[in-house]
Amino acid sequence: MNWQAIALTIKLAFSVSAILLLIGLPIAYWITYSRWRWKFIVEAVVAMPIVLPPTVLGFYVLMAIGNQGWIGKFWQTAFDRRLAFTFQGLVIASVLYSLPFAVQPFAAGFAAVDRRLIEASWTLGASKLRTFLRVILPLSFTGVLTGIVLSFAHTLGEFGVVLMVGGNIEGVTRTVSIDVYDKVQAFDYRAAGQTSLLLLVFSFAVLSVVYALNRRIWVWPSK
């Protein structure tokens, strides 16, 4: 089992989840409470990675962060190094690919908060930021946690986007999914099976946690 690939994948998943928490919360807040009539366009853009083939998304990201892309040129100028086929490039691609898996649960959690509680907080003089931190966020904790868990798990299983943007560089961009593919190509089915089983068990555990959160099975019924 390639522990280096596993460690790299976990590092990538944690990085992506942290970034999505920072940028996903304000996006989900805007989607939930904005009254702009054309906001469905933003919702469609956010949800696009769900239906867009990973190789297509990976291609456009590669064009943007490559040496000829505007993001790639800026990175090259600022840091004197390329962005494509690096861990940083993987993070950017993975954030875009997992964005809907964080934003949609966040938005669903925000939408479930009683509007009267929010308005009561405003009436008492609390700012929108304070209301968000003290009222909306605690009451939508399940949705936020679900988004974090799903984005983390989704990042672990990425293949097409990772391969397009990061390639297959040992210790740099070779993730677990790519390692499994390599093992199958080399007819090393035993090693591929071990890693696949690990991902299978972890994915099942993650989904079980998500469904448990949504059903709140640990809450004791009131007497």
C-alpha positions in Angstrom: 0.0 0.0 0.0 1.4 3.4 -1.0 1.3 5.4 2.2 2.9 8.4 0.6 0.0 8.7 -1.8 -2.5 8.2 1.1 -0.8 10.9 3.1 -0.7 13.3 0.1 -4.4 12.6 -0.5 -5.4 13.3 3.1 -3.3 16.5 3.0 -5.1 17.6 -0.2 -8.5 16.7 1.3 -7.9 18.7 4.5 -6.6 21.7 2.5 -9.6 21.7 0.2 -12.1 21.3 3.1 -10.5 24.2 4.9 -10.6 26.5 1.9 -14.2 25.5 1.0 -15.2 26.3 4.6 -13.8 29.8 4.2 -15.2 30.6 0.7 -18.2 28.3 0.8 -20.0 29.9 3.8 -20.2 33.4 2.3 -21.3 32.0 -1.1 -24.0 29.8 0.5 -25.1 32.7 2.7 -25.5 34.9 -0.4 -27.4 32.2 -2.4 -29.7 31.6 0.6 -30.6 35.2 1.4 -30.0 37.2 -1.8 -33.2 38.4 -3.6 -31.4 39.1 -6.8 -33.6 37.7 -9.6 -30.7 36.3 -11.6 -29.0 34.5 -8.7 -30.0 31.2 -10.3 -27.1 31.8 -12.7 -24.7 31.8 -9.8 -26.3 28.6 -8.4 -25.9 27.0 -11.8 -22.2 27.9 -11.9 -21.6 26.5 -8.4 -23.5 23.3 -9.2 -21.8 22.8 -12.7 -19.0 20.5 -11.4 -21.7 17.9 -10.5 -22.7 17.4 -14.1 -19.5 18.5 -15.9 -17.2 15.6 -16.9 -14.1 15.8 -14.6 -11.7 15.8 -17.6 -13.5 18.8 -19.1 -13.2 20.8 -15.9 -9.6 19.6 -15.5 -8.8 20.8 -19.0 -10.1 24.3 -18.5 -8.4 24.5 -15.1 -5.1 23.4 -16.7 -5.5 26.0 -19.4 -6.0 28.7 -16.8 -3.1 27.7 -14.5 -0.7 26.5 -17.2 2.3 28.6 -18.4 0.1 30.3 -21.0 -2.9 30.9 -18.7 -3.4 34.2 -16.9 -3.4 32.5 -13.5 -0.3 30.5 -14.4 1.5 33.6 -15.7 0.7 35.5 -12.6 1.9 32.7 -10.3 5.1 32.3 -12.4 5.8 36.0 -12.1 5.0 36.3 -8.3 6.6 33.1 -7.1 9.0 32.1 -9.9 7.6 28.7 -10.3 4.9 26.9 -12.3 1.4 26.2 -10.9 0.4 23.3 -13.2 1.4 19.8 -12.1 2.1 20.9 -8.5 0.3 20.3 -5.2 -1.0 24.0 -5.3 -2.5 23.4 -8.7 -4.2 20.3 -7.3 -5.7 22.3 -4.5 -7.2 24.9 -6.9 -8.7 22.3 -9.2 -10.1 20.3 -6.2 -11.6 23.3 -4.7 -13.5 24.0 -7.9 -14.5 20.4 -8.3 -15.8 20.0 -4.8 -17.4 23.4 -4.5 -21.0 22.3 -4.8 -20.5 19.5 -2.3 -19.8 22.1 0.3 -22.0 25.1 -0.8 -25.2 23.2 -1.3 -25.3 21.6 2.2 -24.3 24.9 3.7 -27.1 26.7 1.8 -29.6 24.0 2.8 -28.6 24.4 6.5 -29.0 28.2 6.3 -32.4 27.9 4.6 -33.7 25.7 7.4 -33.1 28.4 10.0 -36.3 30.0 11.2 -36.4 33.5 9.6 -38.2 34.9 12.6 -35.1 34.2 14.8 -32.9 36.1 12.3 -35.2 39.0 12.2 -35.5 39.0 16.1 -31.7 39.2 16.3 -31.7 42.2 13.9 -34.5 43.8 15.9 -32.3 43.5 19.1 -29.6 45.5 17.3 -27.3 42.7 16.3 -25.3 43.2 13.1 -25.6 40.7 10.2 -22.2 39.3 11.0 -23.1 38.8 14.7 -26.4 37.3 13.7 -24.7 34.9 11.4 -22.2 33.8 14.0 -24.6 33.6 17.0 -27.8 32.5 15.4 -27.5 31.2 11.8 -24.3 29.2 12.1 -25.1 27.3 15.3 -28.6 26.4 14.1 -27.3 25.2 10.7 -24.3 23.3 12.2 -25.5 20.0 10.8 -25.6 21.4 7.2 -22.2 22.9 7.6 -20.6 19.8 9.0 -22.3 17.7 6.2 -20.7 20.0 3.6 -17.3 19.7 5.2 -17.5 15.9 5.4 -18.8 15.5 1.8 -16.1 17.8 0.3 -13.4 16.0 2.2 -14.6 12.6 1.0 -15.2 13.8 -2.5 -11.6 15.1 -2.7 -10.3 11.7 -1.6 -11.9 10.0 -4.6 -11.0 12.5 -7.3 -9.4 11.1 -10.4 -10.1 12.9 -13.7 -9.5 16.4 -12.5 -6.4 15.4 -10.5 -4.9 13.5 -13.4 -5.5 16.4 -15.9 -4.1 19.1 -13.6 -1.5 17.3 -11.5 -0.4 14.4 -13.7 1.2 11.5 -11.9 4.2 12.7 -10.0 5.3 10.5 -7.1 5.2 12.4 -3.8 3.9 15.6 -5.5 0.6 14.9 -7.3 0.0 11.1 -7.1 -3.1 10.6 -5.1 -4.7 7.4 -3.9 -7.1 7.1 -6.9 -4.2 7.5 -9.4 -2.2 5.0 -7.4 -5.0 2.5 -7.7 -5.1 3.1 -11.4 -1.3 2.6 -11.7 -1.5 -0.7 -9.7 -4.3 -2.0 -12.0 -2.3 -1.0 -15.1 0.7 -3.0 -13.6 -1.6 -6.0 -12.9 -0.9 -5.6 -9.2 -4.4 -6.4 -8.3 -3.6 -7.3 -4.7 -2.2 -3.8 -3.9 -5.0 -2.2 -5.9 -7.5 -4.2 -3.9 -6.1 -3.2 -0.6 -6.2 0.5 -1.3 -9.6 0.2 -2.9 -10.9 -1.5 0.1 -9.6 1.2 2.3 -11.4 3.8 0.3 -14.5 1.8 0.2 -14.6 1.4 4.0 -13.8 5.1 4.5 -16.5 6.2 2.0 -19.1 4.0 3.7 -18.2 5.5 7.1 -18.4 9.0 5.8 -21.8 8.5 4.2 -23.0 6.8 7.4 -21.9 9.8 9.4 -23.7 12.2 7.0 -27.0 10.3 7.1 -26.7 10.0 10.9 -26.2 13.8 11.1 -29.3 14.4 9.0 -31.4 12.0 11.0 -29.8 13.0 14.3 -29.8 9.5 15.6 -27.8 10.3 18.7 -30.4 12.7 20.1 -32.3 11.1 22.9 -36.1 11.5 22.5 -37.6 13.8 25.0 -39.7 12.3 27.8 
